[in-house]
Amino acid sequence: MNLKLMLERTAERHSKKTAIALGNHRLSYAELDEASNKVANALIKMGVNKGDRVAMLLPNNQEFVITYFGIVKTGSIAAPLDTKYKIDELASLFDNCQPKALVTENPFLEPLVPALPRFRSIKHVICSDSKYEGQFLSYEEIIATGSAQKIETGLSPEDIAHIAYTSGPTNHPRGVMLSHQSLVTEAAISGDGFQQTDKDIVMLFALPMHHALGLSAILLTSIYKGSTVVMVPGTGLSISTFIATIEREKGTIFLGVPYIFALAVDIAEREGVKNDLSSLRLCGSTGAPLLIDIVQRFKQYYDRDIIDSLALTEAVCHVTCPPIDGTGKPGSVGKALPGWEVKIVDDNARELPPNQPGEIIVRGPTTTGYYNNPQATAEVIRDGWLHTGDIGQLDEDGCLFISGRKKEMIIVKGQNIYPSDIEETLHNHPKVAEAAVVGIPDKLRGELVRAVISLKAGEATTEEEIRQFCRKHMADYKVPKQVIFMNSLPKTATGKIRKEDLRT
């Protein structure tokens, strides 16, 4: 099956049912199907063809969902991008995927306009609420006057539906190619694992839909099952507002990252529990280590269990799931979901016996590889198995326990950050001689970014100047929380920076 057919079938069964809710705005499945047809027809009229890439710079809203399905209905490839990215980061991604069109909103387009001539592949821009009337195509005009005629595109299940840029440094991007078949198959697997039905109200908060968890586990799984997704804007709204929304909308499922559950525990301890969350039947966490202490305190205050799962973009999303009734083994992310296989191997890819730690490798509806990067693809996909770079072990019952990471990466609030991105930016600062970036533990956020810098002879600067420089060139969540200056960075005998020393 492909994503176009998946939406059309759900729209036939649940035409008047709310697919997406955002505040007082409700979008039914029939309206989603019709509006996405209008976007698809507009793209085809522009000359966007099967296999062309269409970049998306959109926040979590109904326009994101409509646009995404409009793109994949044409057979072109969606490239959802982080709206927090700055010009240098976007330039690297545009150079990689060479989008023919860009769909965005005015706040994200405005800083891009002077740089658009640099991106020669972009022939068309569709903008919502654009002040550049006549210069770019209006999203509102497409929805108001566009053709809702059903698209007849020869889509194969193996066709690539979208490229997800969440794996690898942004400055040297690795675009995870995900096929229609992989996305639909994973939606079915996740939905069955969570026992999700068309009766479920799924909450989306503080998870961008360009991320695998927001797009695959929440949006696509919900559309496959005919559930309703309630979007709660993350900007400017507190965790207490989100909790109140669960009560108002009678939410049944919330999937998030450990940071959100830690915030929920924190507000319960400070202010008490003020809302009735009895409708909430499932809370799930992934993306970063989930502390058992948070699980226990969340249960104490909200009388709800949190299940922890293994999920990664290269695997579309979830690979494992514990029992959803909370009876899983403490510290385990559960067993492989039906359709997935999990093994633990040593450095020579030899399978290890139970209770011995090694690299976690998985097999199932994974990515077909990294876009235009066969070398990186060969590094992670070997003999049909995806090498995750995570370290863990399986017990005698097949329950997986994750203990660490093989690859260098910092996880802040569930967001993957590669130190090399930040180090490359810091080395471009005219006063910096050397720089290294590490993650340090933080109880609330999981980790914090620490930059350790040595300056060129005779130069002086401040922590704030370094942060200001970083803010100009990278997304805010990558900007170091700590900046430490040293005369020289500690090195091994071979000249390699000793990052473990920088953590302590």
C-alpha positions as CSV (number, residue, x, y, z in Angstrom):
1,M,0.0,0.0,0.0
2,N,1.0,3.6,-0.4
3,L,0.3,6.7,1.7
4,K,-2.2,8.1,-0.9
5,L,-4.3,5.0,-0.7
6,M,-4.0,4.8,3.1
7,L,-5.5,8.3,3.5
8,E,-8.2,7.7,0.8
9,R,-9.4,4.5,2.5
10,T,-9.6,6.1,5.9
11,A,-11.4,9.1,4.4
12,E,-14.0,6.7,2.9
13,R,-14.6,5.0,6.2
14,H,-14.5,8.1,8.5
15,S,-15.3,11.0,6.1
16,K,-16.9,13.3,8.7
17,K,-14.7,12.3,11.6
18,T,-12.1,14.8,12.9
19,A,-8.6,13.8,11.7
20,I,-6.7,16.9,13.0
21,A,-7.8,19.2,15.8
22,L,-5.9,22.4,16.7
23,G,-7.7,24.7,19.1
24,N,-11.2,25.3,17.8
25,H,-10.2,24.3,14.3
26,R,-11.3,20.8,13.2
27,L,-10.2,19.1,10.0
28,S,-12.2,16.0,9.0
29,Y,-10.8,13.1,7.0
30,A,-12.8,14.1,4.0
31,E,-11.5,17.7,4.2
32,L,-7.9,16.5,4.6
33,D,-8.3,14.3,1.5
34,E,-9.8,17.1,-0.5
35,A,-7.4,19.8,0.6
36,S,-4.4,17.6,-0.1
37,N,-5.7,16.9,-3.6
38,K,-5.7,20.7,-4.2
39,V,-2.0,20.9,-3.1
40,A,-1.2,17.9,-5.2
41,N,-2.9,19.4,-8.3
42,A,-1.1,22.7,-7.8
43,L,2.3,21.0,-7.6
44,I,1.6,19.0,-10.8
45,K,0.5,22.3,-12.5
46,M,3.9,23.8,-11.5
47,G,5.7,20.9,-13.1
48,V,6.6,19.0,-10.0
49,N,7.0,15.4,-11.1
50,K,7.3,12.0,-9.6
51,G,10.7,11.8,-7.8
52,D,11.2,15.6,-7.4
53,R,11.9,16.8,-3.9
54,V,9.6,19.3,-2.2
55,A,11.0,20.9,1.0
56,M,8.7,21.8,3.9
57,L,9.5,24.5,6.4
58,L,6.3,24.3,8.4
59,P,5.4,24.1,12.1
60,N,2.9,21.6,13.6
61,N,-0.4,22.7,12.1
62,Q,-3.1,21.5,9.7
63,E,-1.2,23.0,6.7
64,F,1.7,20.7,7.5
65,V,-0.5,17.6,7.2
66,I,-2.3,18.8,4.1
67,T,0.9,19.7,2.4
68,Y,2.6,16.5,3.3
69,F,-0.1,14.4,1.8
70,G,-0.4,16.7,-1.2
71,I,3.3,16.1,-1.9
72,V,3.3,12.3,-1.5
73,K,0.1,12.0,-3.6
74,T,2.0,13.4,-6.6
75,G,4.7,10.8,-6.3
76,S,7.2,13.5,-5.4
77,I,9.3,13.3,-2.2
78,A,8.6,15.3,0.9
79,A,11.6,16.8,2.8
80,P,10.2,18.1,6.1
81,L,12.8,20.4,7.7
82,D,13.2,21.9,11.2
83,T,11.9,25.4,11.3
84,K,14.6,26.3,13.8
85,Y,17.4,25.9,11.3
86,K,19.4,28.9,10.2
87,I,20.5,29.7,6.6
88,D,23.8,27.8,6.8
89,E,22.0,24.7,8.0
90,L,19.3,24.9,5.4
91,A,21.8,25.5,2.7
92,S,23.5,22.3,3.5
93,L,20.2,20.4,3.4
94,F,19.0,22.1,0.2
95,D,22.3,21.2,-1.5
96,N,21.8,17.6,-0.5
97,C,18.2,17.0,-1.6
98,Q,18.0,19.7,-4.4
99,P,14.3,20.5,-3.8
100,K,12.3,21.7,-6.8
101,A,9.7,23.5,-4.6
102,L,9.6,24.9,-1.1
103,V,6.4,25.2,1.0
104,T,6.7,27.5,4.0
105,E,5.1,30.3,6.1
106,N,6.1,34.0,6.2
107,P,8.1,33.9,9.5
108,F,10.4,31.2,8.0
109,L,10.4,32.5,4.5
110,E,11.4,36.1,5.3
111,P,15.0,35.4,6.4
112,L,15.4,33.0,3.4
113,V,14.3,35.5,0.7
114,P,17.7,37.2,0.2
115,A,19.4,33.8,0.0
116,L,16.9,32.1,-2.5
117,P,19.0,32.9,-5.6
118,R,21.7,30.6,-4.0
119,F,19.4,27.7,-4.1
120,R,19.1,27.2,-7.9
121,S,17.1,24.0,-7.7
122,I,14.1,25.8,-6.0
123,K,11.9,26.9,-8.9
124,H,8.7,27.4,-6.9
125,V,7.7,28.7,-3.5
126,I,4.4,28.3,-1.9
127,C,3.9,30.4,1.2
128,S,1.1,30.7,3.7
129,D,0.2,34.2,4.9
130,S,2.9,35.6,2.6
131,K,3.5,39.4,2.4
132,Y,5.2,38.8,-0.9
133,E,2.0,38.9,-2.9
134,G,2.6,38.2,-6.6
135,Q,6.1,37.0,-5.9
136,F,5.2,33.5,-4.5
137,L,2.2,31.3,-4.9
138,S,-0.3,31.7,-2.1
139,Y,-1.2,28.5,-0.1
140,E,-4.6,30.2,0.8
141,E,-5.3,30.7,-2.9
142,I,-4.6,27.0,-3.7
143,I,-7.0,25.9,-0.9
144,A,-9.7,28.4,-1.9
145,T,-9.6,28.0,-5.7
146,G,-7.6,24.9,-6.5
147,S,-8.8,21.7,-8.1
148,A,-9.8,18.9,-5.7
149,Q,-9.9,16.4,-8.4
150,K,-8.5,13.0,-7.3
151,I,-4.9,12.4,-8.3
152,E,-4.2,9.5,-10.6
153,T,-0.5,8.8,-10.0
154,G,1.3,5.5,-10.6
155,L,2.7,5.0,-7.1
156,S,4.6,1.9,-6.3
157,P,5.0,0.8,-2.6
158,E,8.7,0.9,-3.0
159,D,8.7,4.6,-4.1
160,I,10.4,7.0,-1.7
161,A,7.8,9.1,0.1
162,H,10.0,11.4,2.1
163,I,13.5,12.1,3.2
164,A,14.0,12.6,7.0
165,Y,17.0,14.7,8.0
166,T,17.4,13.6,11.6
167,S,20.4,11.3,11.4
168,G,23.9,12.6,11.1
169,P,25.4,16.1,11.3
170,T,23.4,18.8,9.7
171,N,26.5,20.3,8.0
172,H,27.2,16.9,6.4
173,P,23.6,15.7,6.2
174,R,22.3,12.2,6.0
175,G,18.8,12.1,4.5
176,V,17.0,8.9,5.6
177,M,14.9,7.7,2.6
178,L,11.6,6.2,3.7
179,S,9.4,4.4,1.2
180,H,5.6,4.4,1.1
181,Q,5.6,0.7,2.0
182,S,7.9,1.2,5.0
183,L,5.8,4.1,6.3
184,V,2.5,2.3,5.9
185,T,3.9,-1.0,7.3
186,E,5.3,0.8,10.4
187,A,2.1,2.6,10.9
188,A,0.3,-0.7,11.1
189,I,3.0,-2.2,13.4
190,S,2.9,0.7,15.8
191,G,-0.8,0.9,15.8
192,D,-1.2,-2.8,16.6
193,G,1.5,-2.6,19.3
194,F,-0.2,0.3,21.0
195,Q,-3.6,-1.4,20.5
196,Q,-4.7,1.8,18.8
197,T,-8.2,2.2,17.2
198,D,-10.5,4.8,15.6
199,K,-11.7,5.6,19.1
200,D,-8.4,7.0,20.2
201,I,-7.6,10.7,20.7
202,V,-3.8,11.1,20.3
203,M,-2.1,14.1,21.8
204,L,0.7,15.8,19.9
205,F,2.8,18.2,22.1
206,A,6.4,19.4,21.9
207,L,7.2,17.0,19.1
208,P,7.8,18.5,15.7
209,M,6.2,16.6,12.8
210,H,9.4,16.6,10.8
211,H,10.6,14.2,13.5
212,A,10.0,10.5,13.2
213,L,8.0,10.2,16.4
214,G,5.7,13.1,15.5
215,L,5.2,12.2,11.8
216,S,5.3,8.4,11.8
217,A,4.2,7.2,15.3
218,I,1.6,9.8,15.9
219,L,0.3,11.3,12.6
220,L,0.6,8.4,10.1
221,T,-0.3,5.7,12.7
222,S,-3.4,7.7,13.7
223,I,-4.5,8.1,10.0
224,Y,-3.9,4.4,9.4
225,K,-6.1,3.6,12.4
226,G,-8.7,6.4,11.9
227,S,-7.8,8.1,15.2
228,T,-8.0,11.8,15.9
229,V,-4.8,13.8,16.4
230,V,-5.0,16.8,18.8
231,M,-2.2,19.3,18.2
232,V,-1.1,21.4,21.1
233,P,1.3,24.2,20.1
234,G,4.5,23.9,22.0
235,T,5.6,27.6,21.7
236,G,4.4,29.8,24.5
237,L,2.3,27.2,26.2
238,S,3.2,25.5,29.4
239,I,3.0,21.9,30.4
240,S,0.0,22.8,32.6
241,T,-1.8,24.0,29.5
242,F,-1.0,20.7,27.8
243,I,-2.3,18.7,30.7
244,A,-5.5,20.8,30.8
245,T,-5.9,20.0,27.0
246,I,-5.7,16.3,27.7
247,E,-8.6,16.7,30.1
248,R,-10.7,18.9,27.8
249,E,-10.2,16.7,24.7
250,K,-10.3,13.4,26.6
251,G,-7.0,12.3,25.2
252,T,-6.3,8.6,25.3
253,I,-2.7,8.4,24.0
254,F,0.4,10.6,24.6
255,L,3.8,9.7,23.1
256,G,6.6,12.0,24.0
257,V,10.2,12.3,25.1
258,P,11.5,11.9,28.7
259,Y,11.8,15.7,29.1
260,I,8.1,16.2,28.9
261,F,7.3,13.6,31.5
262,A,10.0,15.1,33.7
263,L,8.2,18.5,33.4
264,A,4.9,16.9,34.2
265,V,6.4,15.4,37.4
266,D,7.9,18.7,38.3
267,I,4.7,20.7,38.0
268,A,2.8,18.0,40.0
269,E,5.3,18.3,42.8
270,R,5.1,22.1,42.8
271,E,1.4,22.7,42.2
272,G,-0.3,19.4,42.6
273,V,-2.4,17.6,40.0
274,K,-5.3,19.8,39.0
275,N,-6.8,17.9,36.0
276,D,-8.6,14.6,35.5
277,L,-6.4,12.4,33.2
278,S,-8.6,9.3,33.6
279,S,-9.1,9.2,29.8
280,L,-5.4,8.7,29.2
281,R,-4.9,5.0,28.6
282,L,-1.3,5.0,27.2
283,C,1.8,7.1,27.8
284,G,4.9,6.2,25.8
285,S,8.4,7.6,25.8
286,T,11.3,7.3,23.4
287,G,14.2,9.2,21.9
288,A,16.4,9.4,25.1
289,P,17.0,7.4,28.2
290,L,14.0,7.3,30.5
291,L,14.9,7.4,34.2
292,I,13.1,4.8,36.4
293,D,12.8,7.6,39.0
294,I,10.6,9.6,36.5
295,V,8.5,6.5,35.7
296,Q,7.8,5.9,39.4
297,R,7.1,9.6,40.3
298,F,4.8,9.9,37.3
299,K,2.9,6.9,38.4
300,Q,2.7,8.4,42.0
301,Y,1.2,11.7,40.8
302,Y,-0.8,10.8,37.8
303,D,-1.6,7.1,38.4
304,R,-0.4,6.3,34.9
305,D,2.5,4.1,33.7
306,I,5.0,5.1,31.1
307,I,6.3,2.6,28.6
308,D,9.7,3.1,27.1
309,S,10.5,1.9,23.5
310,L,13.4,1.8,21.0
311,A,12.7,4.0,18.0
312,L,14.9,5.5,15.4
313,T,14.4,7.4,12.2
314,E,16.3,4.8,10.0
315,A,13.7,2.2,11.3
316,V,10.8,4.7,10.5
317,C,10.0,4.7,14.2
318,H,9.2,2.1,16.8
319,V,11.1,-1.2,16.8
320,T,10.2,-2.5,20.3
321,C,7.3,-2.1,22.7
322,P,6.8,-3.3,26.3
323,P,3.4,-4.5,27.5
324,I,1.1,-1.4,27.4
325,D,-0.4,-2.3,30.8
326,G,2.9,-1.3,32.5
327,T,3.8,-4.9,33.5
328,G,7.1,-4.8,31.5
329,K,10.5,-5.3,33.2
330,P,11.9,-2.1,34.8
331,G,14.5,-0.5,32.6
332,S,13.6,-2.5,29.5
333,V,12.3,-1.1,26.2
334,G,10.4,-4.4,25.6
335,K,10.5,-7.0,22.9
336,A,10.7,-6.6,19.2
337,L,7.3,-5.7,17.7
338,P,5.8,-8.2,15.1
339,G,7.6,-7.5,11.8
340,W,10.9,-6.6,13.5
341,E,13.9,-8.6,14.6
342,V,16.6,-7.5,17.1
343,K,20.0,-8.9,17.6
344,I,23.1,-8.0,19.8
345,V,26.4,-8.3,18.0
346,D,30.1,-7.7,18.7
347,D,32.4,-5.5,16.7
348,N,32.7,-8.2,14.1
349,A,28.9,-8.5,13.7
350,R,28.9,-11.9,15.5
351,E,25.7,-12.5,17.5
352,L,26.1,-12.4,21.3
353,P,24.3,-14.7,23.8
354,P,21.7,-13.3,26.2
355,N,22.8,-10.7,28.9
356,Q,26.0,-9.8,27.0
357,P,26.2,-6.1,25.9
358,G,27.0,-5.2,22.3
359,E,25.6,-3.2,19.4
360,I,21.9,-3.4,18.7
361,I,21.1,-4.3,15.1
362,V,17.5,-4.5,13.7
363,R,15.8,-5.9,10.7
364,G,12.3,-4.9,9.4
365,P,10.7,-2.1,7.3
366,T,13.9,0.1,7.6
367,T,15.2,2.9,5.4
368,T,16.5,2.0,2.0
369,G,19.5,4.1,2.7
370,Y,20.8,7.7,2.9
371,Y,19.9,10.0,0.0
372,N,22.8,10.4,-2.4
373,N,25.2,8.8,0.1
374,P,26.0,5.2,-0.7
375,Q,29.0,5.2,1.5
376,A,27.1,6.1,4.6
377,T,24.4,3.6,3.6
378,A,26.9,0.8,3.4
379,E,28.2,1.7,6.9
380,V,24.8,1.2,8.6
381,I,23.0,-1.4,6.5
382,R,24.9,-4.7,6.2
383,D,23.5,-8.0,5.1
384,G,20.0,-6.6,5.5
385,W,20.5,-5.5,9.1
386,L,20.4,-1.9,10.3
387,H,23.3,-1.1,12.7
388,T,21.8,1.3,15.2
389,G,25.0,2.5,16.9
390,D,23.2,1.9,20.3
391,I,24.6,-0.5,22.9
392,G,22.4,-2.9,24.8
393,Q,21.6,-6.5,25.6
394,L,18.8,-9.0,25.4
395,D,17.8,-11.1,28.3
396,E,16.6,-14.8,28.1
397,D,13.0,-13.6,27.4
398,G,14.0,-11.4,24.5
399,C,13.5,-8.1,26.4
400,L,15.9,-5.4,25.3
401,F,17.9,-3.2,27.7
402,I,19.7,-0.1,26.2
403,S,22.9,0.9,28.1
404,G,24.6,3.5,25.9
405,R,25.6,4.8,22.5
406,K,28.4,3.7,20.2
407,K,28.2,6.7,18.0
408,E,29.0,10.2,19.3
409,M,25.8,12.1,19.8
410,I,24.2,14.4,22.4
411,I,20.5,14.1,23.2
412,V,18.8,17.3,24.6
413,K,15.1,17.0,25.3
414,G,14.9,14.0,22.9
415,Q,16.6,16.1,20.1
416,N,19.7,14.5,18.5
417,I,22.6,16.8,18.3
418,Y,25.9,15.9,16.7
419,P,29.0,17.6,18.3
420,S,30.7,18.0,14.9
421,D,28.0,20.4,13.8
422,I,28.7,22.8,16.7
423,E,32.5,22.2,16.5
424,E,32.6,23.1,12.8
425,T,30.7,26.4,13.6
426,L,33.0,27.2,16.5
427,H,36.1,26.7,14.4
428,N,34.8,29.4,12.0
429,H,34.9,32.0,14.8
430,P,37.9,34.2,14.1
431,K,39.2,34.1,17.7
432,V,38.9,30.3,18.3
433,A,42.0,28.2,17.9
434,E,40.4,24.8,19.0
435,A,37.0,23.7,20.1
436,A,35.4,20.5,21.3
437,V,31.8,19.8,22.3
438,V,30.5,17.2,24.7
439,G,27.2,16.3,26.4
440,I,27.0,16.4,30.1
441,P,24.2,14.8,32.2
442,D,21.2,16.9,33.2
443,K,18.3,15.5,35.2
444,L,15.6,17.5,33.4
445,R,16.8,17.7,29.8
446,G,18.8,14.5,29.6
447,E,22.0,16.2,28.6
448,L,23.4,19.7,28.1
449,V,25.8,21.0,25.5
450,R,29.2,22.0,26.8
451,A,31.7,23.7,24.5
452,V,35.4,23.8,25.6
453,I,37.4,26.3,23.7
454,S,41.0,27.5,23.4
455,L,41.6,30.9,21.9
456,K,44.2,32.1,19.5
457,A,47.2,33.9,21.0
458,G,46.3,37.4,22.2
459,E,42.6,37.0,21.7
460,A,39.9,37.5,24.3
461,T,36.1,36.8,24.3
462,T,33.2,35.9,26.5
463,E,30.7,33.1,26.8
464,E,27.9,35.3,25.6
465,E,29.9,36.4,22.5
466,I,30.4,32.7,21.6
467,R,26.7,31.9,22.1
468,Q,25.7,34.9,20.0
469,F,27.9,33.7,17.2
470,C,26.4,30.2,17.4
471,R,22.8,31.6,17.4
472,K,23.5,33.2,14.0
473,H,24.6,30.0,12.4
474,M,22.6,27.2,14.0
475,A,19.3,26.2,15.6
476,D,18.9,27.5,19.1
477,Y,18.8,24.0,20.7
478,K,22.4,23.4,19.5
479,V,23.8,26.5,21.2
480,P,26.1,25.5,24.1
481,K,24.6,26.0,27.5
482,Q,28.1,25.9,29.0
483,V,31.2,27.5,27.4
484,I,34.5,26.8,29.1
485,F,37.8,28.4,28.1
486,M,41.1,26.6,28.4
487,N,44.7,27.4,27.4
488,S,44.8,24.2,25.5
489,L,42.6,21.2,25.1
490,P,43.8,17.8,26.7
491,K,45.0,15.4,24.0
492,T,46.2,11.8,23.7
493,A,49.7,10.9,22.6
494,T,48.4,10.8,19.0
495,G,46.9,14.2,19.3
496,K,43.2,13.3,19.7
497,I,41.2,15.4,22.0
498,R,40.3,13.5,25.2
499,K,36.6,14.3,25.3
500,E,36.1,12.2,28.5
501,D,38.3,14.7,30.3
502,L,36.1,17.5,29.0
503,R,33.0,15.9,30.5
504,T,34.5,15.8,34.0
